[in-house]
Amino acid sequence: MADTVRHVAVISLGGTIAMTAQTDGGATPTLSADDLVAAVPGLAGTGIHVQVHDFRRLPGASLSFSDLFELAATIETLAVDGVVVTQGTDTIEETAYLLDLITTGDMPIVVTGAMRNASMAGADGPANVLAAIRTAASTEARGTGCVVVFGEEIHAARWVRKTHATSPTAFTSYPGPIGYVAEDRVRVLARPDTAPTIDRRSAATSVRTTVFTVGIGDDGTLLQALSDHVDGLVVAAFGAGHVPMACVDALTDLAKRMPVILATRTGSGPVLRQTYGFPGSESDLLARGLISGSTLDPVKARILLHLLLMTGTDKDQITQVFSIVS
């Protein structure tokens, strides 16, 4: 920017942070972006110039790929130092990773929200918005990709997960936050590898993908039922990439017809490649044509797979992209 004042855009998508309790007792999105920013104590003292955009008023669970593509296009038009996106926590990890994949440049893009709506005691939205604005305005956060700021911790989109249904400390990541906000200062301690970039403008194909979580006793019947209804599949497997032996034939058939990503349902750690050798082990499944999701959790693997399929990427190219995600 030409002046020394930092400029940040706050874009509201709705979610708990924008919700208030209604007469029937249920909370719904009612607050605008202006309302959210006005409720942040101490913001004026930062000297940061904030512009607001009331983009959507939806629960996080109802956001779509088209909403987020339009959001990315809006972000590209903004002449600011950084962007804060506020939304429902249900899908923050998905929004953050999708934006990480379809946006370019060094400008910080920060996603945040709240676990307690504005009508509740101890509402966490204002503190999260303030920390997010500080992060978006900072030079320290440039080049980190899209991040999630929650509870004054800075999490890389690549690793962040919602790990609790109600706690204000619901967002965690493995191997841990890449930074934090303390005493009004943004401190970035680590920088993740650059994510692959996917050109959303070539996303002309309508596709359907899903995550299938294996459980003890699965016999492959439900996997077979998916074959005519999806264009790509992520298998959330046991441990380091294992499934019941009874599922092997169904997965072998599916892998011949579509890209099938092998991920671990544990939430952290890699899919192995050659440690185990029994039917249904990681080495057996990879030999049958499944694609390793590496350290991507199933939700993130599905976002990447979905975007690649939307842009017409073939199976060999999909395999190549997943091979560089570590």
Residue frames relative to the residue before (quaternion, step in Angstrom):
aa qw qx qy qz dx dy dz
M 1.0000 0.0000 0.0000 0.0000 0.00 0.00 0.00
A 0.5779 -0.6270 0.3999 0.3362 3.59 -1.15 0.62
D 0.7467 0.3438 -0.2174 0.5262 3.62 1.06 -0.65
T 0.6131 -0.5725 0.4041 0.3648 3.56 -1.32 0.07
V 0.5277 0.6107 -0.4194 0.4156 3.59 1.23 -0.16
R 0.3444 -0.7290 0.5522 0.2120 3.59 -0.92 0.88
H 0.2046 -0.7887 0.5758 0.0675 3.54 -0.99 0.96
V 0.0088 -0.7987 0.5996 -0.0496 3.57 -0.79 1.09
A 0.2468 -0.7394 0.6083 0.1491 3.55 -1.06 0.84
V 0.1595 -0.7573 0.6274 0.0860 3.56 -0.98 0.93
I 0.0830 -0.8043 0.5883 -0.0101 3.55 -0.62 1.21
S 0.1907 -0.8104 0.5486 0.0769 3.57 -0.61 1.14
L 0.1643 -0.7882 0.5882 0.0757 3.57 -0.94 0.98
G 0.6345 -0.4926 0.3491 0.4826 3.59 1.25 -0.17
G 0.4362 0.7210 -0.4837 0.2364 3.56 -1.06 -0.80
T 0.7766 -0.3594 0.2434 0.4566 3.56 -1.34 0.02
I 0.6311 0.5586 -0.3421 0.4155 3.58 0.96 -0.82
A 0.7349 0.3748 -0.2125 0.5237 3.59 1.19 -0.54
M 0.5583 0.6362 -0.3696 0.3832 3.58 1.29 0.17
T 0.0732 -0.7424 0.6617 0.0748 3.50 -1.33 0.52
A 0.5732 -0.5997 0.4350 0.3502 3.55 -1.19 0.58
Q 0.2834 -0.7572 0.5690 0.1503 3.55 -1.01 0.88
T 0.7198 -0.4609 0.2944 0.4276 3.57 -1.27 0.22
D 0.6703 0.4785 -0.3082 0.4762 3.59 1.13 -0.52
G 0.6145 -0.5922 0.3299 0.4036 3.57 1.29 0.08
G 0.6513 0.5104 -0.3196 0.4617 3.57 1.20 -0.33
A 0.3789 -0.7266 0.5292 0.2203 3.58 -1.04 0.79
T 0.0109 -0.7842 0.6200 -0.0212 3.56 -1.02 0.88
P 0.5953 -0.5832 0.4028 0.3785 3.63 -1.18 0.50
T 0.0780 0.8117 -0.5712 0.0940 3.58 -0.58 1.17
L 0.6587 0.5368 -0.3122 0.4250 3.61 1.13 -0.55
S 0.3780 -0.7098 0.5514 0.2219 3.54 -1.04 0.84
A 0.6795 -0.4432 0.3717 0.4513 3.56 -1.31 0.06
D 0.6153 0.5416 -0.3422 0.4593 3.61 1.05 -0.74
D 0.6435 0.5244 -0.3183 0.4578 3.57 0.98 -0.87
L 0.6592 0.5203 -0.3133 0.4434 3.58 0.91 -0.91
V 0.6914 0.4722 -0.2816 0.4687 3.56 0.87 -0.95
A 0.6448 0.5374 -0.3238 0.4366 3.60 1.00 -0.80
A 0.6785 0.5066 -0.2809 0.4518 3.58 1.17 -0.58
V 0.5669 0.6166 -0.3782 0.3941 3.61 1.26 -0.04
P 0.2687 -0.7756 0.5455 0.1694 3.62 -0.43 1.13
G 0.8000 0.3133 -0.2202 0.4619 3.57 -1.04 0.75
L 0.4687 0.6992 -0.4453 0.3053 3.58 1.21 -0.16
A 0.6402 0.5420 -0.3370 0.4275 3.60 0.92 -0.86
G 0.6687 0.5285 -0.2973 0.4302 3.56 1.04 -0.73
T 0.5712 0.6072 -0.3856 0.3954 3.61 1.20 -0.22
G 0.3786 -0.7317 0.4825 0.2974 3.58 1.16 -0.55
I 0.5031 0.6421 -0.4250 0.3925 3.59 1.28 0.11
H 0.3150 -0.7317 0.5734 0.1912 3.57 -0.92 0.93
V 0.1150 -0.8170 0.5649 0.0103 3.55 -0.66 1.17
Q 0.0966 -0.7503 0.6511 0.0620 3.53 -0.99 0.94
V 0.2510 -0.8041 0.5288 0.1041 3.58 -0.92 0.85
H 0.1042 -0.7727 0.6256 0.0263 3.53 -1.20 0.73
D 0.2154 -0.7687 0.5929 0.1062 3.56 -0.62 1.17
F 0.0838 -0.8772 0.4728 0.0035 3.56 0.24 1.32
R 0.7744 -0.0899 0.0898 0.6198 3.60 0.91 -0.96
R 0.1307 -0.7366 0.6454 0.1540 3.55 -1.33 0.24
L 0.3008 0.7568 -0.5002 0.2943 3.52 0.41 1.33
P 0.5231 -0.5550 0.5164 0.3895 3.57 -1.21 0.37
G 0.6154 -0.5727 0.3853 0.3805 3.60 -1.06 0.66
A 0.6427 0.5561 -0.3218 0.4172 3.58 1.04 -0.76
S 0.7149 0.4562 -0.2531 0.4655 3.61 1.18 -0.44
L 0.4408 0.6728 -0.4798 0.3504 3.62 1.21 0.14
S 0.2192 -0.7866 0.5693 0.0954 3.56 -1.11 0.73
F 0.6694 -0.4573 0.3821 0.4436 3.56 -1.30 0.14
S 0.6538 0.5144 -0.3302 0.4460 3.61 0.93 -0.79
D 0.5984 0.5471 -0.3581 0.4630 3.61 1.06 -0.69
L 0.7276 0.4478 -0.2473 0.4571 3.56 0.84 -1.00
F 0.5819 0.5364 -0.3755 0.4824 3.60 1.13 -0.48
E 0.6628 0.4917 -0.3034 0.4764 3.58 0.97 -0.86
L 0.6072 0.5476 -0.3413 0.4636 3.57 1.10 -0.71
A 0.6548 0.5092 -0.3115 0.4637 3.59 0.90 -0.91
A 0.6425 0.5162 -0.3210 0.4666 3.58 1.00 -0.80
T 0.6396 0.5175 -0.3203 0.4696 3.58 1.03 -0.77
I 0.6337 0.5408 -0.3277 0.4456 3.58 0.94 -0.88
E 0.6495 0.5431 -0.3144 0.4293 3.58 0.98 -0.84
T 0.6745 0.5031 -0.2973 0.4511 3.60 1.15 -0.51
L 0.6145 0.6078 -0.3347 0.3754 3.59 1.21 -0.36
A 0.2447 -0.7558 0.5936 0.1289 3.56 -0.91 0.99
V 0.3564 0.7208 -0.4967 0.3266 3.55 0.39 1.32
D 0.5783 -0.5816 0.4436 0.3614 3.56 -1.33 0.14
G 0.8024 -0.0684 0.0644 0.5893 3.57 1.17 -0.52
V 0.2865 -0.7539 0.5737 0.1427 3.54 -1.29 0.41
V 0.1392 -0.7454 0.6459 0.0885 3.55 -1.13 0.80
V 0.1284 -0.7634 0.6304 0.0568 3.55 -0.93 0.99
T 0.1159 -0.7778 0.6140 0.0678 3.58 -0.79 1.01
Q 0.1504 0.7949 -0.5709 0.1399 3.56 -0.91 0.92
G 0.6874 -0.4588 0.3649 0.4287 3.53 -1.35 -0.01
T 0.5216 -0.6889 0.4163 0.2830 3.55 -0.96 0.90
D 0.4844 0.6888 -0.4367 0.3165 3.61 1.16 -0.40
T 0.8268 0.1785 -0.0556 0.5305 3.58 0.94 -0.87
I 0.2584 0.7903 -0.5225 0.1887 3.60 1.14 0.44
E 0.6731 0.5027 -0.3230 0.4358 3.60 0.84 -0.88
E 0.6569 0.4979 -0.3162 0.4697 3.59 1.09 -0.63
T 0.6389 0.5174 -0.3248 0.4676 3.59 0.96 -0.85
A 0.6706 0.5128 -0.3092 0.4380 3.57 0.84 -0.98
Y 0.6970 0.4614 -0.2939 0.4636 3.60 0.84 -0.89
L 0.6214 0.5310 -0.3481 0.4590 3.59 1.02 -0.74
L 0.6657 0.4863 -0.3077 0.4751 3.61 0.89 -0.87
D 0.6055 0.5587 -0.3476 0.4476 3.57 1.09 -0.70
L 0.7086 0.4700 -0.2488 0.4638 3.57 1.07 -0.78
I 0.7957 0.3412 -0.1647 0.4726 3.61 0.98 -0.73
T 0.6639 0.4376 -0.3306 0.5084 3.61 1.23 0.13
T 0.2065 -0.7765 0.5852 0.1093 3.54 -1.17 0.58
G 0.6249 0.5480 -0.4041 0.3820 3.54 -1.30 0.19
D 0.5708 -0.6342 0.4300 0.2952 3.54 -1.34 0.26
M 0.4615 0.7063 -0.4467 0.2977 3.60 1.22 -0.25
P 0.4581 -0.6884 0.4802 0.2928 3.62 -0.81 0.92
I 0.0576 -0.7388 0.6705 0.0349 3.53 -1.07 0.89
V 0.0702 -0.8283 0.5542 -0.0428 3.55 -0.48 1.28
V 0.1416 -0.7796 0.6063 0.0684 3.58 -0.84 0.99
T 0.0904 0.7912 -0.5996 0.0792 3.56 -0.93 0.89
G 0.0579 -0.7833 0.6186 0.0219 3.54 -1.32 0.09
A 0.3886 -0.6924 0.5413 0.2767 3.55 -1.16 -0.60
M 0.3745 -0.7040 0.5567 0.2330 3.52 -1.21 0.58
R 0.7421 0.2876 -0.1815 0.5776 3.58 1.23 -0.44
N 0.3967 -0.7383 0.4862 0.2472 3.58 -0.69 1.04
A 0.7205 -0.5069 0.2876 0.3757 3.54 -1.29 0.47
S 0.6453 0.5254 -0.3278 0.4474 3.61 1.20 -0.35
M 0.6310 0.5682 -0.3172 0.4223 3.58 1.27 -0.31
A 0.5639 -0.5619 0.4813 0.3670 3.53 -1.25 0.48
G 0.8231 0.1951 -0.1478 0.5124 3.58 -0.92 0.86
A 0.1782 0.7978 -0.5547 0.1551 3.60 1.06 0.65
D 0.3008 -0.8067 0.4925 0.1271 3.55 -0.75 1.11
G 0.4244 0.7466 -0.4388 0.2644 3.59 1.26 -0.12
P 0.6875 0.4927 -0.3207 0.4263 3.65 0.68 -0.95
A 0.6654 0.4920 -0.3138 0.4655 3.61 0.91 -0.83
N 0.6581 0.5023 -0.3171 0.4626 3.58 0.98 -0.79
V 0.6406 0.5167 -0.3262 0.4651 3.59 1.01 -0.78
L 0.6497 0.5162 -0.3254 0.4534 3.59 0.92 -0.85
A 0.6738 0.4824 -0.2984 0.4734 3.59 0.89 -0.91
A 0.6415 0.5254 -0.3199 0.4583 3.56 1.05 -0.77
I 0.6494 0.5030 -0.3170 0.4740 3.60 0.97 -0.85
R 0.6330 0.5182 -0.3379 0.4654 3.60 0.93 -0.78
T 0.6631 0.5032 -0.3054 0.4625 3.58 0.95 -0.87
A 0.6720 0.5024 -0.2997 0.4541 3.58 0.89 -0.93
A 0.6917 0.4777 -0.2759 0.4661 3.59 1.08 -0.69
S 0.6089 0.6158 -0.3442 0.3627 3.58 1.18 -0.46
T 0.4672 -0.6330 0.5312 0.3143 3.53 -1.23 0.48
E 0.5647 0.6226 -0.3792 0.3869 3.59 1.16 -0.54
A 0.7140 0.4646 -0.2604 0.4545 3.61 1.01 -0.77
R 0.4676 0.6704 -0.4627 0.3433 3.60 1.19 -0.08
G 0.8173 0.2650 -0.1978 0.4719 3.55 -1.01 0.84
T 0.5517 0.6156 -0.4052 0.3905 3.60 1.23 0.17
G 0.4877 -0.6190 0.4586 0.4107 3.58 1.24 -0.21
C 0.6981 -0.4074 0.3372 0.4827 3.56 -1.25 -0.23
V 0.0703 -0.7992 0.5967 0.0173 3.57 -0.99 0.85
V 0.3181 -0.6861 0.6143 0.2252 3.51 -1.38 0.31
V 0.1109 -0.7750 0.6202 0.0497 3.57 -0.87 1.00
F 0.1720 0.7658 -0.5906 0.1875 3.53 -0.67 1.17
G 0.8352 0.0699 -0.0728 0.5407 3.56 -0.84 0.93
E 0.6117 -0.5921 0.3048 0.4270 3.56 1.22 0.76
E 0.5494 0.5435 -0.4265 0.4700 3.58 1.21 0.52
I 0.2775 -0.7442 0.5878 0.1538 3.57 -1.13 0.74
H 0.0652 -0.8175 0.5720 -0.0172 3.56 -0.59 1.19
A 0.4581 -0.6576 0.5240 0.2883 3.57 -1.01 0.81
A 0.5611 -0.6164 0.4368 0.3382 3.58 -1.00 0.85
R 0.6096 0.6030 -0.3286 0.3960 3.55 1.08 -0.80
W 0.8092 0.3064 -0.1154 0.4879 3.58 1.02 -0.83
V 0.5706 0.6488 -0.3905 0.3179 3.62 1.09 -0.54
R 0.0083 -0.7821 0.6229 -0.0132 3.55 -1.15 0.75
K 0.3808 -0.6545 0.5909 0.2783 3.53 -1.24 0.51
T 0.0597 -0.8580 0.5094 -0.0262 3.57 -0.42 1.22
H 0.7442 0.2535 -0.2100 0.5812 3.58 1.24 0.26
A 0.5059 -0.6945 0.4292 0.2783 3.57 -0.96 0.87
T 0.8415 0.1906 -0.0532 0.5027 3.61 1.00 -0.75
S 0.5727 0.6412 -0.3832 0.3376 3.62 1.10 -0.49
P 0.5134 -0.6328 0.4780 0.3279 3.63 -1.05 0.66
T 0.6846 0.4148 -0.2780 0.5311 3.59 1.27 -0.28
A 0.1953 0.8488 -0.4742 0.1288 3.56 1.15 0.65
F 0.7277 0.4500 -0.2500 0.4533 3.61 1.05 -0.68
T 0.0494 0.7777 -0.6189 0.0985 3.50 -0.80 1.15
S 0.0871 -0.7842 0.6056 0.1034 3.54 -1.27 0.07
Y 0.2429 -0.7280 0.6215 0.1574 3.51 -1.24 0.56
P 0.5118 -0.1550 -0.8414 0.0780 1.65 -1.69 1.88
G 0.7854 -0.2728 0.1520 0.5345 3.63 1.16 0.17
P 0.6971 -0.4335 0.3375 0.4607 3.59 -1.28 0.07
I 0.3957 -0.7016 0.5312 0.2625 3.58 -1.15 0.55
G 0.8062 -0.0372 0.0154 0.5903 3.58 1.27 -0.07
Y 0.1994 -0.7686 0.5948 0.1254 3.51 -1.31 -0.11
V 0.3638 -0.6866 0.5814 0.2411 3.54 -1.37 0.24
A 0.1419 0.7843 -0.5897 0.1302 3.59 -0.72 1.07
E 0.8411 0.0273 -0.0699 0.5357 3.55 -0.97 0.93
D 0.6924 -0.5147 0.2460 0.4418 3.52 0.98 1.04
R 0.6328 0.5243 -0.3367 0.4597 3.59 1.23 0.15
V 0.3258 -0.7230 0.5807 0.1845 3.55 -1.04 0.88
R 0.0454 -0.7977 0.6011 -0.0184 3.55 -0.77 1.08
V 0.0917 -0.7864 0.6106 0.0181 3.57 -0.64 1.15
L 0.2003 -0.8322 0.5141 0.0552 3.54 -0.58 1.22
A 0.7976 0.0857 -0.0274 0.5965 3.60 1.16 -0.49
R 0.1955 -0.7711 0.5961 0.1092 3.55 -1.19 0.57
P 0.3772 -0.7377 0.5092 0.2328 3.60 -0.63 1.09
D 0.6198 -0.5159 0.4297 0.4063 3.54 -1.28 0.38
T 0.5936 -0.5783 0.4255 0.3636 3.55 -1.16 0.62
A 0.4049 -0.7132 0.5207 0.2371 3.56 -0.89 0.96
P 0.5685 -0.5468 0.4560 0.4122 3.60 -1.17 0.39
T 0.3177 -0.7494 0.5511 0.1840 3.58 -1.07 0.71
I 0.1224 -0.7877 0.6029 0.0329 3.55 -0.85 1.02
D 0.3622 -0.7472 0.5208 0.1980 3.57 -0.75 1.08
R 0.3080 -0.7883 0.5057 0.1673 3.57 -0.24 1.28
R 0.5925 0.6011 -0.3694 0.3887 3.61 1.15 -0.55
S 0.6826 0.4386 -0.2969 0.5036 3.58 1.23 -0.28
A 0.4775 0.6784 -0.4302 0.3559 3.57 1.30 0.18
A 0.1188 0.8397 -0.5134 0.1313 3.53 0.39 1.28
T 0.6527 0.5473 -0.3013 0.4285 3.56 1.24 -0.36
S 0.3156 -0.7183 0.5887 0.1947 3.56 -1.00 0.89
V 0.0309 0.8151 -0.5743 0.0687 3.57 -0.63 1.12
R 0.2341 -0.7392 0.6110 0.1595 3.52 -1.35 0.27
T 0.0316 0.7863 -0.6146 0.0546 3.56 -0.80 1.05
T 0.0352 -0.7989 0.5994 0.0346 3.56 -1.21 0.36
V 0.3879 -0.6645 0.5808 0.2657 3.51 -1.41 0.17
F 0.1198 -0.7688 0.6252 0.0615 3.55 -0.91 0.98
T 0.1842 -0.7937 0.5740 0.0813 3.56 -0.59 1.17
V 0.3189 -0.7575 0.5361 0.1924 3.57 -0.62 1.09
G 0.0860 -0.7799 0.6183 0.0462 3.52 -1.20 0.61
I 0.6666 -0.4923 0.3593 0.4291 3.55 -1.22 0.35
G 0.7965 0.2860 -0.2275 0.4817 3.56 -0.90 0.94
D 0.4171 0.6962 -0.4883 0.3207 3.64 1.21 0.00
D 0.1907 -0.8191 0.5355 0.0775 3.58 -0.89 0.94
G 0.6275 -0.5759 0.3289 0.4079 3.60 1.23 0.17
T 0.4855 0.6927 -0.4325 0.3121 3.60 1.20 -0.28
L 0.6828 0.4755 -0.2905 0.4726 3.59 0.89 -0.88
L 0.6006 0.5439 -0.3553 0.4661 3.59 1.08 -0.63
Q 0.6514 0.5101 -0.3147 0.4653 3.58 0.93 -0.86
A 0.6440 0.5379 -0.3215 0.4387 3.58 1.03 -0.75
L 0.6358 0.5505 -0.3279 0.4303 3.59 1.17 -0.51
S 0.5241 0.7214 -0.3868 0.2350 3.54 1.12 -0.71
D 0.7500 0.3825 -0.2191 0.4931 3.61 0.99 -0.73
H 0.7034 0.4956 -0.2488 0.4447 3.57 1.25 -0.03
V 0.7550 0.3045 -0.1963 0.5466 3.61 1.21 -0.16
D 0.3925 -0.7068 0.5422 0.2289 3.54 -1.29 0.48
G 0.7823 0.0185 -0.0123 0.6225 3.53 1.29 -0.26
L 0.1729 -0.8076 0.5629 0.0331 3.54 -1.11 0.73
V 0.1572 -0.7301 0.6533 0.1246 3.54 -1.20 0.67
V 0.2037 -0.7666 0.6001 0.1037 3.55 -0.83 1.02
A 0.2061 -0.7518 0.6162 0.1123 3.57 -0.69 1.12
A 0.1028 -0.8603 0.4992 -0.0079 3.52 0.05 1.40
F 0.6337 -0.4926 0.4277 0.4157 3.53 -1.35 0.19
G 0.8923 0.0936 -0.0061 0.4415 3.52 -1.34 0.41
A 0.8269 -0.2084 0.1887 0.4871 3.54 -0.85 -1.06
G 0.7652 -0.3474 0.1784 0.5118 3.59 1.23 0.44
H 0.4532 0.6988 -0.4278 0.3512 3.58 0.94 0.89
V 0.0987 -0.7771 0.6198 0.0467 3.56 -1.17 0.68
P 0.6296 -0.5081 0.3972 0.4332 3.61 -1.19 0.28
M 0.6007 -0.5826 0.4065 0.3668 3.59 -1.05 0.71
A 0.6370 0.5592 -0.3284 0.4167 3.58 1.05 -0.73
C 0.6564 0.5090 -0.3124 0.4610 3.60 1.22 -0.29
V 0.4896 0.7186 -0.4153 0.2675 3.57 1.21 -0.41
D 0.6752 0.4993 -0.3170 0.4409 3.61 0.80 -0.92
A 0.6538 0.5126 -0.3197 0.4555 3.60 0.94 -0.86
L 0.6744 0.4826 -0.2993 0.4720 3.59 0.95 -0.82
T 0.6018 0.5509 -0.3570 0.4548 3.58 1.08 -0.67
D 0.6687 0.4925 -0.2902 0.4755 3.56 0.95 -0.89
L 0.6555 0.5140 -0.3150 0.4548 3.59 0.93 -0.87
A 0.6661 0.5189 -0.3046 0.4407 3.59 0.96 -0.86
K 0.6150 0.5262 -0.3491 0.4723 3.59 1.22 -0.33
R 0.7405 0.4359 -0.2076 0.4675 3.56 1.19 -0.58
M 0.8013 0.0378 0.0343 0.5961 3.57 1.17 -0.55
P 0.5753 -0.5506 0.4406 0.4144 3.61 -1.21 0.20
V 0.0645 -0.7752 0.6284 0.0027 3.56 -0.88 1.03
I 0.2016 -0.8008 0.5586 0.0772 3.56 -0.56 1.20
L 0.2508 -0.7601 0.5855 0.1288 3.55 -0.91 0.98
A 0.0503 0.7955 -0.5974 0.0877 3.59 -0.53 1.23
T 0.4371 -0.6735 0.5172 0.2964 3.55 -1.26 0.22
R 0.4149 -0.7256 0.4976 0.2321 3.54 -0.95 0.90
T 0.4844 0.7100 -0.4132 0.3009 3.62 1.26 -0.14
G 0.4892 -0.6856 0.4221 0.3354 3.59 1.13 -0.51
S 0.7965 0.0242 -0.0451 0.6025 3.59 1.21 -0.20
G 0.6806 0.4510 -0.3611 0.4506 3.53 -1.22 0.56
P 0.5399 -0.6740 0.4175 0.2828 3.57 -1.21 0.49
V 0.4713 -0.5402 0.5881 0.3745 3.47 -1.42 0.13
L 0.3726 -0.7318 0.5239 0.2263 3.59 -0.75 1.00
R 0.3905 -0.7297 0.5127 0.2285 3.57 -1.29 0.14
Q 0.8523 0.0120 0.0604 0.5194 3.59 0.87 -0.86
T 0.3840 0.7344 -0.4835 0.2818 3.58 1.11 0.57
Y 0.7854 0.2214 -0.1085 0.5677 3.58 0.98 -0.86
G 0.1976 -0.8289 0.5193 0.0648 3.55 -1.08 0.71
F 0.4565 0.6875 -0.4605 0.3271 3.62 1.19 0.18
P 0.6349 -0.5060 0.3958 0.4293 3.63 -1.19 0.32
G 0.7666 0.2727 -0.2359 0.5314 3.57 -0.67 1.11
S 0.5157 0.6160 -0.4308 0.4111 3.58 1.28 0.07
E 0.7005 -0.4662 0.3241 0.4324 3.57 -1.28 0.21
S 0.6781 0.4832 -0.3152 0.4553 3.63 0.87 -0.85
D 0.6296 0.5284 -0.3282 0.4655 3.58 1.07 -0.73
L 0.6998 0.4755 -0.2811 0.4529 3.60 0.84 -0.94
L 0.6451 0.5052 -0.3287 0.4697 3.60 0.99 -0.76
A 0.6360 0.5194 -0.3247 0.4694 3.59 1.07 -0.70
R 0.6727 0.4866 -0.2833 0.4800 3.59 1.19 -0.51
G 0.6844 -0.5315 0.2739 0.4171 3.60 1.26 0.19
L 0.4682 0.6365 -0.4815 0.3794 3.60 1.20 0.11
I 0.3732 -0.7247 0.5453 0.1951 3.56 -1.20 0.63
S 0.4374 -0.7077 0.4863 0.2672 3.58 -0.78 0.96
G 0.3202 -0.7363 0.5689 0.1780 3.53 -1.01 0.90
S 0.3721 -0.7481 0.4693 0.2859 3.57 1.34 0.04
T 0.7885 -0.2846 0.2132 0.5019 3.62 -0.73 -1.01
L 0.4324 0.6808 -0.4849 0.3382 3.61 1.21 0.17
D 0.3861 -0.6876 0.5494 0.2762 3.58 -0.92 0.83
P 0.7085 -0.4983 0.2755 0.4169 3.62 -1.14 0.46
V 0.6390 0.5311 -0.3349 0.4445 3.61 0.99 -0.78
K 0.6826 0.4640 -0.2860 0.4867 3.59 0.91 -0.90
A 0.6239 0.5408 -0.3428 0.4481 3.59 1.00 -0.79
R 0.6498 0.5129 -0.3211 0.4601 3.57 1.01 -0.75
I 0.6175 0.5335 -0.3483 0.4613 3.62 1.01 -0.77
L 0.6819 0.4825 -0.2931 0.4651 3.59 0.83 -0.96
L 0.6549 0.5059 -0.3139 0.4654 3.60 0.90 -0.89
H 0.6585 0.5232 -0.3171 0.4383 3.59 0.87 -0.94
L 0.6707 0.4925 -0.3023 0.4650 3.58 0.88 -0.90
L 0.6511 0.5155 -0.3223 0.4545 3.58 0.94 -0.82
L 0.6649 0.4847 -0.3066 0.4784 3.58 0.96 -0.80
M 0.6283 0.5413 -0.3394 0.4440 3.60 1.01 -0.74
T 0.7293 0.4063 -0.2334 0.4985 3.58 1.08 -0.67
G 0.5897 -0.6445 0.3422 0.3460 3.58 1.23 0.43
T 0.3458 0.7523 -0.4940 0.2654 3.59 1.18 0.44
D 0.3595 -0.7468 0.5140 0.2210 3.60 -0.85 0.92
K 0.7293 -0.4674 0.2758 0.4166 3.56 -1.30 0.31
D 0.6387 0.5252 -0.3391 0.4486 3.61 0.94 -0.79
Q 0.6703 0.4856 -0.2952 0.4773 3.57 0.98 -0.85
I 0.6143 0.5388 -0.3413 0.4646 3.58 1.06 -0.73
T 0.6272 0.5311 -0.3264 0.4669 3.56 0.99 -0.84
Q 0.6598 0.5178 -0.3051 0.4511 3.57 0.95 -0.88
V 0.6584 0.5059 -0.3185 0.4573 3.59 0.92 -0.88
F 0.6784 0.4839 -0.2978 0.4658 3.60 0.88 -0.89
S 0.6197 0.5668 -0.3508 0.4143 3.60 1.10 -0.57
I 0.7135 0.4236 -0.2636 0.4919 3.59 1.16 -0.45
V 0.5605 0.5538 -0.4014 0.4668 3.59 1.29 0.10
S 0.0178 0.8300 -0.5545 0.0566 3.56 -0.43 1.19
